[in-house]
Amino acid sequence: MVAVMNYEIKDISLAEQGRNNIEWAMKDMPVLNKIKERFRQEKPFEGLRLTACVHVTKETAALCIAMKEGGFDAVLAASNPLSTQDDVAAALVKYWDIPVFAIAGEDKNTYLRHVEAALNHKPHLIIDDGCDLVATVHSKRRDLLKDIIGSTEETTTGIIRLQAMEKEGSLEFPALGVNSSLTKHLYDNRYGTGQSAMDGIIRATNILLAGKTVVICGYGWCGKGAAKRAQGLGANVIVTEVDPLKALEAAMDGFRVMPIKNAAKEGDIFLTVTGDKNVIDVEHLLSMKSGSFVSNAGHFDVEVNINGLKRHTVEIKKIRPSLEEWVLNNGKSIYVLCEGRLVNLVAAEGHPASVMDMSFANQALGIEFVLKNKGKLENKLYTLPSSVDIEIAKLKLESMGIEIDTLTDEQIEYLNSWKSGT
């Protein structure tokens, strides 16, 4: 481990491989690249400090580089102890002079120390993934509040926390929920999580999904994507939900829907994607078939009650890098993937760059939006204007070589009139 005054990473000698991976990702991120070129010319963030707490991946590195090109003095910390790509962290430090505080596999205390270290940068703007930076500022680093213009948030989990802060009146600067943008959650969550979650499960276990019963807990956009991908791989899919509308949608999409207490007894592979805690609780884990696989793709490691299961565990055997066998005192064994953390980022590489291209375009433009509206926004949670969504979609289509129709003047007039009918 290399530890110096302004960064803390695993090994600086990994930088060359990290640079190769970052440049590879950039080739598949045309929208962010266009934004980066504009930022380079306009320097909208000159003289400002940015602290980001996101997954340290090659795609995230492309975002951080774009923000630095726009003039930011930027610092990066990991938003998850197990998702860091150490080579990427090294490359950002060595080749782009962006301090990084992240080491793959770091314990919780190190993770929290890294969050604090990144906040010592005294940011004017924050990019958050899970709301840990914003929550830490409001709870322990209130000395920083006077300089913070606002923040952007990447995840459903983080938005839930921000909504709670706004509701109780404790949010002390404007926040922008990037996850609420259509070009983020419709694509990142559905196609990105859908593919990468299955990728992570397969890499961790090397089992065949065809013919297995896969239980997807939650039918939001992440759950919809995961259910569809599991079905495409030949699995029999069960969905569990608490929202009647989403449960109905899952049933109409052709999936079996039932409570988790029933699904626990039928499933072979379980995946949680809800943003809530103890979605799969101890009683459900104990009722599973011996040999069941349990995984999570929600941001925090609380969706599966792993800690509660420890009281019923005789032995934990490390089978593969992201796979443990938990031998229970009821005679069964349960296979836990990635310690209950993000299976798509721990066992695999997260979302493909082409999907993160749109997500991080939203992040980049979101930070610019917050800055341009300094002093005009209340201390509330906002969403980017739909015009930004449309512009990102246009740029993405252009990069894919896809053309679409445009409305004629006659069609526009018809759609805006109430006088025309049958």
N, C-alpha and C positions, 0 to 999 in steps of 0.2 A: 504494500500500500504506500502511495505517495501522499504525504500530507505537508502542505506548505501554507503560508500565510493566507493566500487568496484563493485557494481551491483545495479540494480533497477528492482524489480519484484513486482507482486501483493501481494503474500502471501506465505511465506516459508512453512506454514503448509500444503500446497497442495503437498508437495514433494513426499510423499509416493505413492499417486495415480499416480503421474507423473512417478515415477520409474517403477511402474507396467506397464504403457502404453509403456514406452521406451523398457523395456525388452520384452514385447509382440511384438513390431515391430521388434526387433532384431531377433526373432525366424524366421521371414520370409524374412531375408536379408542375405542369405548365402554367396553371392559373397563379400559383404562388410565385413562380418565377417572373411572371409579368408584373405582379405587384411589387416584387423585390426590385425590379428594374426602375419602376417609378419612384420607389422609396429612395433608391440610390441617387437619383437625380434631384429629388425635391428635399430630401433630408428633413422630413416633418418632425422627427424626434430629437433633433440636435440639442445637446445640453441636458437631456433628461435621462433618468436612471430607470431601468426595468428589472424587476425580479420575476422570474418564471418558476413555477413549481409544477412540472409536467413529467410524463414518462420520458426518460432519457433514451430516445430511439433515434434512428437515422432520419426519420421524418420530422420529429420535433427539432432536430438539429437544423434542418432546412428552414423552419420557422424562425428559430433564434438568429440564424445568419441573416435572414431577410430583415428582421427588426434591427439588427446592428447596422446593416447597410443603410437603414433609414435614419441613423444617427444615435441610436440608443447606446448607452453604457449598460450592457446587459449581464445578468448573472442568472445561472440556472441551478435548480435543485431538483432531485427526483421526487415524484409524487407517489411513488410506490417502492418499497425496499427491494422487491424482487424483479422489477421490470427493466432495470438499468442495463443498457448495452455498454460495457466498460470501454470498448474500443471507440465508440462514438463520443463518450465523455472525454477520453484522451485527445481525440482529434479536435474537439471544440477548444480545448485548452491550448494545444500546440499550434494549430494552424489558423484558428480564428480568434484567438485571444479572448475567449469567453470563459470566465471562471465557472467551474462546475463543482457542485457538492453532491456527489452520488457514487455509490459503490454497490454493485450487484450483490444481493444477499445481506446487506447491512441490517443490524438488529434495530429494534424500534427506537432505542435511545440514540443511536447514531443518526437514524432518520430524523428524529426531532431536533437533534443538534444541527443537522444540515439545513433544516428549515430556518432555524434561528440564524445560522451563518449567512444564508441567502438574504434574510431580512436586514442583516447588518449593513447591507448595501444601501439602505435608506431609500427605497424605491419611490418614484413618483407615480408609476403605473405598475399593475400586477397582472400577470397571466396565471390563472389558477386552474388546477385539475383535481377537483374534489374538495375545494374550499379550505384546505389546510392553511394556506398563507393568510387568507382573509380572516379566518377564525383565530389564528394565532395573534395577528395584529390587534384584533378587537379584545382578546382576552389577556394577552401577556405583553404585547408590544405597542401599547397605546401611545407611546412617545412618538411613533411614526405617523400617526393619523394626520397630523397637521400638514404633511407634505404630499400625501397620497391624493391624486386626482381621481382615480377610479380603478376598476379591475374588470377583467373578462373571465368567464368561467366556461370550461369545456364539457363538463359532465352532467348527466341527470342527477347524480348524487349530490354534486356541488350546488346545483340549482335548488334542490330540495332544502339544503342548509341555508342558502341565501334567502329563500322564501320565508323560512322560519325566522331569520334575523329581521327581515323587513316587517313581518307581521307583528313582532314584538317591539319594533321600533329601535332595535339595537344596531342596525346597519348605518355606519357613519360616513359612507361615501357611495357614489353611484357604482352599480355593478351591471355588467352586460352579460346576459346568458346566451353565449354562443350556441349552446346545445339546442336552443329554441329555434334557431334558423333552419329553414327547410333543407337547404343544401348541406347542413351538418347532420341533423338527426335522421333525415330520411335516407341518407346514403351511408354515412359513417356507421350509424347504429345498425341499420338493416343489412347492408352489404358488407361493411367492414367487420362488425362483430359477428355477423352470421357466418362468414367464411373463416375468420381467424379463430373463433371459439372452437369450431370443429377441427381446424388445423391443430390447435393446441392439444385437444383431447387425443387426437390420433398420434401426434408426436410423443405425448407423454406415455401412451399405453401401447401403441401399435396394434390395437385391436380392430376387428372388422365391425363397422357400424350396421351393415346390411343385416337385417333379421333381428337386430337388437331393439329393445324398447327403450327409447330415449325420452326422459321427462324434462320438459322445459318449464321452469318456474318463472312465470311472468310473461305476458304477451304484449309488452310495449314494442317499440321498434326493434330493440335488440332481440327480444324473444321471437318476434315474427321472422327475423332473419335467420336465427339459429334453428327454429323449427323447420323452416323451408329447406335449409341446407342439410339438416339431418334427414329429412324426408327424401331429399335428392340422392342421398348416399344409401338409401334403402332401409332406413330405420322406421320402425313403428313409433309414432310420436304421440305423447300425451302432454297436454298443457294444463298447468294449474294457475289459477287466477283468483283475485279478490274483487276485481272490477267486473260487474255484470256485462258491460258493453264489450270489453275486451274478451271476456270468456265467450260471449255470443259470436264475436268475430272469429275466434279460434275454431269454434264448432262449425261455423259456416265455411271456413277455409279447409275443412275436412279433417281436423284433428280431434282426438278424444279429449274431453275436458272433465276433470274430476278434482276433488280436494287432495291435497298433498298426503293426507293420512292414508288414502286409498292408493294413490299413485306410488307411494313408497314401497308398497308390497308387490307392485308389478314391474317397476323399472329395473333396467340393467345399468343405465347411465343417466346421471342427473346433472343438470346445469341450471344454476340460478342466475337470473338477470333482472333483478327487481329494484335494487337500491335500498332495500329494507334489511332488517336484521332477523336472524333466527327463522328464516323462511323455511329452511329444512332444520327442524329442531331435533333434540336428542331422541324423543320418542319415535320420530320418523326414521332416524338413522338406525335405531335398534330394531325396527320392524322390517328393514330392507332385507332382500335376499343376500345370502352370503356371496361375496364376490362382486357386489355392486360397486360402481365407480361414481364418485361424487366430485363435482367441480363447480366453480363459480366464475362468472365473467362480469360481476358487478364490481364497482370501483374499490370498495373496502372488503376486508376479509371477515365480515360479520354475517353474511347471508346464510352460511352453513354454521351451525353451532358446534364448531370443532372443539372449543374449550370445554363445553359441557360434556362432550363425548369422552373426554379424557378420564372422567370418573368411572367410566365403564370399560376402559381399555387395559388390557393385560400387557400388550407389547406393541411397539411401533417399529416396523421393519422398513428400511430404505430399499426399495426395489430398483428404481431407476432415478435419474436426476430430478424428475418432477412427479414422482409417484411413490407413495408410502402405503404399506399394508397395515391397517389398524386391526389387531387381533382383539376381539371383544370378550367380555366375561360371560356372554350368552352363547359362546361357541362359534359365533360368526366372525367373518373378516370383511371389512369395508376398505376399499381402496380410495384414498384421498389424494387428489391431484393438486399440486402446487401449494400445499398447506392451506388450501381454501382461498388463495389469492387469485388474481386475474389469470385464468388459464391461457388466454390468448396472448398475453404479453410475457408470461413466465415460461411456459412450455414452448411457445412459438414466438413470432416476431411482431405481433400486433397486426394492425390493419395494413393492407397494401398502400403504397405511396399514392397511387392514383385516387384513392378515397380520401386519405388525409390531405390531399391537395385542396379539396374543397373545405374541409374542416379548418385547416390552418389559414386558408384565404379569409375565412370568417374571423379567425382570431386576429389576424393582421389588420383587417379593415375595422374590426371591433375596437381595437386599441386606438386606431386613428379617429374613430367616431367619438369615443369618450374624450379624447384630447381636444378635438375640434369643438366639442360642446362643453368645455370646461366652464363651470359657473352657471350653466343653464340647466343641468340635470339635478333632480332631487336625489336624496339618499334612498334610492329604490332600485329594484331589479328591472332592467330594460331588455328589449330585443332589438336587433338590428332592423332598420327599415326594410320592407319587402323589396324595394328597389335594389338594395345591395344583393339580396338573394338572387334576384333576376339577373343582375350583371354577372355574378359568379357562374350561374347556370349557362349564360350565353358564352362566357369565356371557355367553360368546360366543353360545351358542344363544339365550339370552334376548334379547340385542340384535338377533338375526336374526328374532325372532318365531317360533322353532321350539320346539314342545313335544315331549317324549318320554314314554314309558311309565315306570312305576316297578314294581318287583317287589312282589307281594303277600306277606303273611306266609307263606302256604302255599308259594309259590315259593322264598322265602328258605330256609325249612326244608328243602325238597327239595334245593336246591343244596348245603346244608351237611351233608347226611346221607349215610351210605354204605349205609344199610339198604334204601333204596328202589331197585327195579330194574324188570325187565320183569314 
